[in-house]
Structures are given as C-alpha cells and as structure tokens.
Amino acid sequence: MAAPDPGLLRRGRHGPGPPAGSGRAPGLVAERHLARGFIGSVELRRHLEEPGRGCFWARTRIPLVDDEPVSATARFAGLLDIANGMTVRADPALVHFPNVDLTAHLLRTPEGEWLGVDASQTFGDNGIGLTSSVLHDAAGPLGTLAQSLTVRPR
C-alpha cells in the first residue's frame, strides 16, 4: 500500500478527541481497583467513566526494555490491552471478563507518549462480550481496537 500525497486525504468520521494527557486522574475507589499489576504501572487521565463506556488517556511509566530505545508503535502496542479493564460494565468483584483476543488497526505511526482510548463494552447473554475502541494519539484519531471477551461469574 503506497502512501499518497497527504493533501489529497480527508479525515474519517472519528473526531480529534481531547488533548493528549488531559483529563482527571482516577478517584480513590478506582485507585484501589487499578493500583495492582499492569494497570497500576500506567498513568491514567479520564474524561468519561460510566458502566461499559470510557474515554481516557494512558501512558506507561515503565520502559518496555530497560535501557533500550522503544519505537512509538511498540510503546502503544504495550498499552492496548488496557482498554477492556478501563471500561468495566460489571463489578470486577462479581464477574470476570478477560479478553481472549485483541485486534488493532492503525492508520499511521503513533505520535507522542499518550494513548487515547474511547471504548465501549457490551456483554451478550451467552457469556460473550466485546470491547470496541477508537484509538487516538497527540495528532488525533489513530485507529481502532477490538477485544473479544469471555464473561463469567466469579
């Protein structure tokens, strides 16, 4: 796929989103839930938070490999799995909903440190769910992300 003259292209339906890294830090209740493991290693800024829906910015505080340069694409790929955990539809103390796959499509190479995610989570009545996200970076819309979920009571 050859890249055409950028002047010929128009942006798609996904708007630019809020500025990279803006928003509020998670509240105290969220902090207790989020402070562990991978999610606890990521700096978060939220813009919207409701059951099954969330908009947030994330960046890692830990390098992928100590003392090694990391490409912007690799840095973003290391953060993609966070979308499902930030848009909880049900109380994680009552329901497991891990993703069993993750598919991302990017329009271009990411820019900046922050990954923006506008995510929606849906549960079917058959134990299957889906987290769908529009990805953003400092320059605007970047791509999409889909995560299939298995939904099970704890």
MARBA-3410 file (N, C-alpha, C, O; in Angstrom, 1 decimal):
154
0.9,-1.2,0.0,0.0,0.0,0.0,0.9,1.2,0.0,1.6,1.5,1.0 ~ 0.9,2.0,-1.1,1.7,3.2,-1.2,1.0,4.4,-0.6,-0.3,4.5,-0.7 ~ 1.7,5.2,0.1,1.1,6.4,0.7,1.0,7.5,-0.4,1.9,7.9,-1.1 ~ -0.3,8.1,-0.5,-0.5,9.2,-1.5,-0.1,10.5,-0.9,0.3,10.6,0.3 ~ -0.2,11.5,-1.7,0.1,12.9,-1.2,-0.9,13.2,-0.1,-2.1,13.1,-0.3
-0.4,13.6,1.1,-1.3,13.8,2.3,-2.4,14.9,2.0,-3.4,14.9,2.7 ~ -2.1,15.8,1.1,-3.1,16.9,0.8,-4.3,16.3,0.1,-5.3,17.0,0.1 ~ -4.3,15.1,-0.4,-5.4,14.5,-1.1,-6.4,13.8,-0.1,-7.5,13.5,-0.4 ~ -5.9,13.6,1.1,-6.7,12.8,2.1,-7.5,13.7,3.0,-7.1,14.8,3.4 ~ -8.7,13.1,3.4,-9.5,13.8,4.4,-9.7,12.8,5.5,-9.6,11.6,5.4
-9.8,13.4,6.7,-10.0,12.6,7.9,-11.4,11.9,7.8,-12.3,12.4,7.2 ~ -11.5,10.8,8.5,-12.7,10.0,8.6,-13.7,10.6,9.6,-13.6,11.7,10.0 ~ -14.6,9.7,10.0,-15.7,10.2,10.9,-15.2,10.4,12.4,-15.9,11.0,13.2 ~ -14.1,9.8,12.8,-13.6,9.9,14.1,-13.0,11.3,14.4,-12.0,11.7,13.7 ~ -13.5,12.1,15.3,-13.0,13.4,15.6,-11.7,13.4,16.3,-11.2,12.3,16.6
-11.1,14.6,16.6,-9.8,14.6,17.2,-9.7,14.2,18.6,-8.7,13.8,19.1 ~ -10.8,14.3,19.4,-10.8,14.0,20.8,-10.1,15.0,21.6,-9.6,16.0,21.1 ~ -10.1,14.9,23.0,-9.5,15.9,23.9,-8.0,15.9,23.7,-7.4,14.9,23.2 ~ -7.3,16.9,24.2,-5.8,17.0,24.1,-5.2,15.8,24.8,-5.6,15.4,25.9 ~ -4.1,15.3,24.3,-3.3,14.2,24.8,-2.9,14.5,26.3,-2.4,15.6,26.6
-3.2,13.5,27.1,-2.7,13.6,28.5,-3.7,14.4,29.4,-3.4,14.6,30.6 ~ -4.8,15.0,28.8,-5.7,15.8,29.6,-6.7,14.9,30.3,-6.8,13.7,30.1 ~ -7.4,15.5,31.3,-8.5,14.7,32.0,-8.1,14.6,33.5,-7.1,15.2,33.9 ~ -8.9,13.9,34.2,-8.7,13.7,35.6,-8.1,12.4,35.9,-8.4,11.4,35.2 ~ -7.3,12.3,37.0,-6.8,11.0,37.5,-8.0,10.2,38.1,-8.9,10.8,38.5
-7.9,8.9,38.1,-8.9,8.1,38.7,-9.2,8.4,40.2,-8.2,8.8,40.8 ~ -10.4,8.3,40.6,-10.8,8.6,42.0,-10.2,7.5,43.0,-9.7,6.5,42.5 ~ -10.5,7.7,44.3,-9.9,6.8,45.3,-10.5,5.4,45.1,-9.7,4.4,45.3 ~ -11.8,5.2,44.9,-12.3,3.9,44.7,-11.6,3.2,43.5,-11.2,2.0,43.6 ~ -11.5,3.9,42.4,-10.9,3.3,41.2,-9.4,3.1,41.5,-8.9,2.0,41.1
-8.7,3.9,42.3,-7.3,3.7,42.6,-7.1,2.4,43.3,-6.1,1.7,42.9 ~ -7.9,2.0,44.2,-7.8,0.7,44.9,-7.9,-0.5,43.9,-7.1,-1.4,44.0 ~ -8.8,-0.4,43.0,-9.0,-1.4,42.0,-7.9,-1.4,41.0,-7.4,-2.5,40.5 ~ -7.4,-0.3,40.6,-6.5,-0.1,39.5,-5.0,-0.2,39.9,-4.1,-0.3,39.1 ~ -4.7,-0.1,41.2,-3.4,0.0,41.7,-2.5,-1.2,41.5,-1.3,-1.2,41.9
-3.1,-2.3,41.1,-2.3,-3.6,41.0,-1.8,-3.9,39.6,-2.4,-3.5,38.6 ~ -0.7,-4.6,39.5,-0.3,-5.2,38.3,0.0,-4.2,37.2,0.3,-3.1,37.4 ~ -0.3,-4.7,35.9,-0.1,-3.9,34.7,-0.8,-2.5,34.8,-0.2,-1.5,34.5 ~ -2.1,-2.5,35.1,-2.8,-1.3,35.1,-2.2,-0.3,36.2,-2.2,0.9,35.9 ~ -1.7,-0.8,37.3,-1.1,0.1,38.2,0.2,0.7,37.8,0.7,1.6,38.4
0.8,0.2,36.7,2.1,0.7,36.2,1.8,1.8,35.1,2.8,2.3,34.5 ~ 0.6,2.1,34.9,0.2,3.1,33.8,-0.4,4.3,34.4,-1.2,4.3,35.3 ~ 0.0,5.5,33.9,-0.5,6.8,34.3,-1.8,7.0,33.5,-1.8,6.9,32.2 ~ -2.9,7.3,34.2,-4.2,7.4,33.5,-4.8,8.8,33.7,-4.6,9.4,34.8 ~ -5.6,9.3,32.7,-6.3,10.5,32.8,-7.7,10.2,32.1,-7.7,9.9,30.9
-8.8,10.3,32.9,-10.1,10.0,32.4,-10.9,11.2,32.0,-10.7,12.3,32.5 ~ -11.7,11.0,31.0,-12.7,12.1,30.5,-14.1,11.6,30.7,-15.0,12.5,30.9 ~ -14.4,10.4,30.6,-15.7,9.8,30.8,-15.6,8.5,31.4,-14.7,7.7,31.1 ~ -16.5,8.2,32.4,-16.5,6.9,33.0,-17.9,6.6,33.4,-18.5,7.2,34.3 ~ -18.4,5.6,32.8,-19.8,5.0,33.2,-19.7,3.6,32.9,-18.9,3.1,32.1
-20.7,2.8,33.4,-20.7,1.3,33.1,-20.6,1.0,31.6,-21.5,1.4,30.8 ~ -19.6,0.3,31.2,-19.4,-0.1,29.8,-19.0,0.9,28.9,-19.0,0.7,27.7 ~ -18.6,2.1,29.3,-18.1,3.2,28.5,-17.0,4.0,29.1,-17.1,4.2,30.3 ~ -16.0,4.4,28.4,-14.9,5.1,29.0,-14.1,5.8,27.9,-13.9,5.3,26.8 ~ -13.6,7.0,28.2,-12.7,7.7,27.4,-11.5,8.1,28.3,-11.7,8.7,29.4
-10.3,7.8,27.9,-9.2,8.1,28.8,-7.9,8.1,28.0,-7.8,7.7,26.8 ~ -6.9,8.7,28.6,-5.5,8.8,28.1,-4.7,7.9,29.0,-4.9,7.9,30.2 ~ -3.7,7.2,28.4,-2.8,6.4,29.2,-1.4,6.5,28.7,-1.2,6.6,27.5 ~ -0.4,6.4,29.5,1.0,6.3,29.1,1.7,5.5,30.2,1.3,5.4,31.3 ~ 2.7,4.8,29.7,3.4,3.9,30.6,4.5,4.7,31.3,5.1,5.6,30.8
4.7,4.2,32.6,5.8,4.8,33.4,7.0,3.9,33.4,8.0,4.2,34.0 ~ 6.9,2.7,32.8,7.9,1.7,32.8,8.4,1.4,31.4,7.5,1.1,30.6 ~ 9.7,1.4,31.1,10.1,1.1,29.7,9.8,-0.3,29.4,9.8,-1.2,30.2 ~ 9.6,-0.6,28.1,9.4,-1.9,27.6,10.6,-2.8,27.9,10.4,-3.9,28.4 ~ 11.8,-2.3,27.6,13.0,-3.0,28.0,14.0,-1.9,28.6,14.2,-0.9,28.0
14.5,-2.2,29.8,15.4,-1.3,30.4,16.5,-0.9,29.5,17.1,-1.7,28.9 ~ 16.8,0.4,29.5,18.0,1.0,28.8,18.0,0.7,27.3,19.1,0.7,26.7 ~ 16.8,0.5,26.7,16.7,0.3,25.3,15.7,1.2,24.7,14.7,1.5,25.3 ~ 16.0,1.8,23.5,15.0,2.7,22.8,13.9,1.8,22.4,14.0,0.7,21.9 ~ 12.6,2.4,22.4,11.4,1.7,22.0,10.7,2.5,21.0,10.5,3.7,21.2
10.3,1.9,19.9,9.5,2.6,18.9,8.2,3.0,19.4,7.7,2.4,20.4 ~ 7.6,4.1,18.8,6.3,4.6,19.2,5.2,3.5,19.1,4.3,3.4,19.9 ~ 5.3,2.7,18.0,4.4,1.6,17.8,4.4,0.6,18.8,3.4,0.1,19.3 ~ 5.7,0.2,19.2,5.8,-0.8,20.3,5.3,-0.3,21.6,4.7,-1.1,22.4 ~ 5.6,1.0,21.9,5.1,1.6,23.2,3.6,1.6,23.2,3.0,1.2,24.2
2.9,1.9,22.1,1.5,1.9,22.1,0.9,0.5,22.1,-0.1,0.3,22.8 ~ 1.5,-0.4,21.4,1.1,-1.8,21.5,1.1,-2.4,22.9,0.2,-3.2,23.2 ~ 2.1,-2.0,23.7,2.2,-2.4,25.0,1.0,-1.9,25.9,0.8,-2.4,27.0 ~ 0.3,-0.9,25.5,-0.8,-0.3,26.3,-2.2,-0.7,25.8,-3.1,-0.5,26.5 ~ -2.3,-1.3,24.6,-3.6,-1.6,24.0,-4.5,-2.5,24.9,-5.7,-2.3,24.9
-3.9,-3.4,25.6,-4.7,-4.4,26.4,-5.5,-3.7,27.5,-6.4,-4.3,28.1 ~ -5.2,-2.4,27.8,-5.8,-1.7,28.9,-7.2,-1.3,28.7,-8.0,-1.1,29.6 ~ -7.6,-1.3,27.4,-9.0,-0.8,27.1,-10.1,-1.6,27.8,-11.0,-1.0,28.3 ~ -10.0,-2.9,27.8,-11.0,-3.7,28.4,-11.1,-3.5,29.9,-12.3,-3.4,30.4 ~ -10.0,-3.3,30.6,-10.1,-3.1,32.0,-10.5,-1.7,32.5,-10.8,-1.5,33.6
-10.5,-0.7,31.6,-10.9,0.6,31.9,-12.4,0.9,31.6,-12.8,2.0,32.0 ~ -13.1,0.0,31.0,-14.5,0.3,30.6,-15.4,-0.7,31.2,-16.3,-1.2,30.5 ~ -15.2,-1.1,32.5,-16.0,-2.2,33.1,-17.5,-1.9,33.1,-18.0,-0.9,33.5 ~ -18.2,-2.9,32.6,-19.7,-2.9,32.6,-20.3,-3.5,33.9,-21.4,-3.2,34.3 ~ -19.5,-4.4,34.5,-20.0,-5.1,35.7,-18.9,-5.0,36.8,-17.7,-4.8,36.4
-19.2,-5.2,38.0,-18.3,-5.1,39.1,-17.3,-6.3,39.0,-17.7,-7.4,39.0 ~ -16.0,-5.9,38.9,-15.0,-7.0,38.7,-14.9,-7.9,39.9,-14.3,-9.0,39.8 ~ -15.5,-7.6,41.1,-15.5,-8.5,42.2,-16.6,-9.6,42.0,-16.5,-10.6,42.7 ~ -17.5,-9.4,41.1,-18.6,-10.3,40.8,-18.4,-11.1,39.5,-18.9,-12.2,39.4 ~ -17.8,-10.5,38.5,-17.7,-11.0,37.2,-16.3,-10.9,36.6,-15.6,-9.9,36.7
-15.8,-12.0,36.0,-14.6,-12.0,35.2,-15.0,-11.6,33.7,-16.0,-12.1,33.3 ~ -14.2,-10.9,33.1,-14.5,-10.6,31.6,-13.1,-10.3,30.9,-13.0,-9.3,30.2 ~ -12.2,-11.3,31.0,-10.9,-11.1,30.3,-11.1,-11.2,28.8,-12.0,-11.9,28.3 ~ -10.3,-10.4,28.1,-10.3,-10.6,26.6,-9.5,-11.8,26.2,-8.5,-12.1,26.8 ~ -10.0,-12.5,25.2,-9.4,-13.7,24.6,-8.6,-13.4,23.3,-7.9,-14.3,22.9
-8.8,-12.2,22.8,-8.0,-11.8,21.7,-8.0,-10.3,21.6,-8.7,-9.6,22.4 ~ -7.2,-9.7,20.7,-7.1,-8.3,20.6,-6.7,-8.0,19.2,-5.7,-8.6,18.7 ~ -7.4,-7.2,18.4,-7.1,-6.8,17.1,-7.0,-5.3,17.0,-8.0,-4.7,17.3 ~ -5.9,-4.8,16.5,-5.8,-3.3,16.3,-5.5,-3.0,14.9,-4.7,-3.7,14.2 ~ -6.1,-2.0,14.4,-5.8,-1.4,13.0,-5.4,0.0,13.2,-6.1,0.8,13.7
-4.1,0.3,12.7,-3.6,1.7,12.9,-3.6,2.4,11.5,-3.2,1.7,10.5 ~ -3.9,3.6,11.5,-3.9,4.4,10.2,-2.5,4.9,9.9,-2.1,5.2,8.8 ~ -1.6,5.0,11.0,-0.3,5.6,10.8,0.6,5.3,12.0,0.1,4.6,13.0 ~ 1.8,5.7,12.0,2.7,5.5,13.2,2.2,6.4,14.3,2.0,7.6,14.0 ~ 2.1,6.0,15.5,1.7,6.8,16.6,2.7,7.9,16.9,3.9,7.8,16.6
2.1,9.0,17.5,3.0,10.2,17.9,2.8,10.5,19.3,1.6,10.4,19.8 ~ 3.8,10.9,20.0,3.7,11.3,21.4,3.7,10.1,22.4,3.8,8.9,21.9 ~ 3.6,10.4,23.7,3.7,9.4,24.7,2.3,8.8,25.1,2.2,7.7,25.6 ~ 1.3,9.6,24.9,-0.1,9.2,25.3,-0.9,8.4,24.3,-0.9,8.8,23.1 ~ -1.6,7.4,24.8,-2.5,6.6,24.0,-3.9,7.1,24.5,-4.2,6.9,25.7
-4.7,7.6,23.6,-6.1,7.9,23.9,-7.0,6.8,23.5,-6.9,6.2,22.4 ~ -8.0,6.4,24.3,-8.9,5.3,24.1,-10.4,5.8,24.4,-10.7,6.3,25.4 ~ -11.2,5.6,23.4,-12.6,5.9,23.5,-13.3,4.5,23.3,-13.5,4.0,22.2 ~ -13.7,3.9,24.5,-14.1,2.5,24.5,-15.5,2.3,24.9,-16.0,3.0,25.7 ~ -16.1,1.2,24.3,-17.4,0.7,24.7,-17.4,-0.8,24.9,-16.7,-1.5,24.2
-18.0,-1.2,26.0,-18.0,-2.7,26.3,-19.5,-3.2,26.3,-20.4,-2.6,26.9 ~ -19.7,-4.3,25.6,-21.0,-4.9,25.5,-20.9,-6.4,26.0,-20.0,-7.1,25.6 ~ -21.9,-6.8,26.8,-22.0,-8.2,27.2,-23.2,-8.8,26.5,-24.3,-8.2,26.6 ~ -23.1,-10.0,25.9,-24.2,-10.7,25.4,-24.7,-11.6,26.6,-24.1,-11.8,27.6 ~ -25.9,-12.2,26.4,-26.5,-13.1,27.4,-26.0,-14.5,27.3,-26.4,-15.4,28.0
-25.0,-14.7,26.4,-24.4,-16.1,26.2,-23.0,-16.2,26.7,-22.3,-17.2,26.4 ~ -22.5,-15.2,27.6,-21.1,-15.3,28.1,-20.1,-14.8,27.2,-18.9,-15.0,27.4 ~ -20.5,-14.1,26.1,-19.5,-13.5,25.2,-19.7,-12.0,25.3,-20.8,-11.5,25.3 ~ -18.6,-11.2,25.2,-18.6,-9.8,25.2,-17.7,-9.2,24.2,-16.9,-10.0,23.6 ~ -17.7,-7.9,24.1,-16.8,-7.2,23.1,-16.5,-5.8,23.7,-17.4,-5.1,24.1
-15.2,-5.5,23.6,-14.8,-4.1,23.9,-14.3,-3.5,22.6,-13.4,-4.1,21.9 ~ -15.0,-2.4,22.1,-14.6,-1.8,20.9,-14.1,-0.4,21.2,-14.7,0.3,22.0 ~ -13.0,0.0,20.6,-12.4,1.3,20.9,-11.9,2.0,19.7,-11.5,1.4,18.7 ~ -11.9,3.3,19.7,-11.3,4.2,18.8,-10.0,4.7,19.5,-10.1,5.2,20.6 ~ -8.9,4.6,18.8,-7.6,4.9,19.4,-7.2,6.3,18.9,-7.4,6.7,17.8
-6.5,7.1,19.8,-6.1,8.4,19.5,-4.6,8.6,20.0,-4.2,7.9,20.8 ~ -3.9,9.6,19.4,-2.6,10.0,19.9,-2.6,11.5,19.9,-3.6,12.1,19.7 ~ -1.5,12.1,20.1,-1.3,13.6,20.1,-1.8,14.2,18.8,-2.2,15.4,18.9 ~ -1.7,13.5,17.7,-2.1,14.1,16.4,-3.6,13.9,16.0,-4.0,14.4,15.0 ~ -4.3,13.1,16.8,-5.7,12.8,16.5,-6.1,11.4,16.4,-5.3,10.5,17.0
-7.1,11.0,15.7,-7.5,9.6,15.6,-6.4,8.8,15.0,-5.8,9.2,14.0 ~ -6.2,7.6,15.5,-5.1,6.8,15.1,-5.5,5.4,14.6,-4.8,4.9,13.7 ~ -6.6,4.9,15.0,-7.1,3.6,14.6,-8.2,3.0,15.4,-8.8,3.7,16.2 ~ -8.4,1.7,15.3,-9.4,1.0,16.1,-8.8,-0.2,16.8,-7.8,-0.7,16.4 ~ -9.6,-0.7,17.8,-9.2,-1.8,18.6,-10.4,-2.6,18.9,-11.5,-2.1,19.3
-10.4,-3.9,18.8,-11.5,-4.8,19.1,-10.9,-5.9,20.0,-9.9,-6.5,19.8 ~ -11.7,-6.2,21.1,-11.3,-7.3,22.0,-12.5,-8.2,22.3,-13.5,-7.7,22.8 ~ -12.4,-9.5,22.0,-13.5,-10.4,22.3,-13.3,-10.8,23.8,-12.2,-11.0,24.2 ~ -14.4,-11.0,24.5,-14.4,-11.2,25.9,-15.1,-12.5,26.3,-16.0,-12.9,25.6 ~ -14.6,-13.2,27.3,-15.4,-14.3,27.9,-15.9,-13.8,29.2,-15.1,-13.3,30.0
-17.2,-13.8,29.4,-17.8,-13.2,30.6,-18.3,-14.4,31.5,-19.2,-15.2,31.1 ~ -17.8,-14.4,32.7,-18.1,-15.5,33.7,-18.2,-14.9,35.1,-17.5,-14.0,35.5 ~ -19.2,-15.5,35.9,-19.3,-15.0,37.3,-18.0,-15.5,38.0,-17.4,-16.5,37.7 ~ -17.7,-14.8,39.1,-16.5,-15.2,39.9,-16.9,-16.4,40.8,-16.0,-16.8,41.5
END
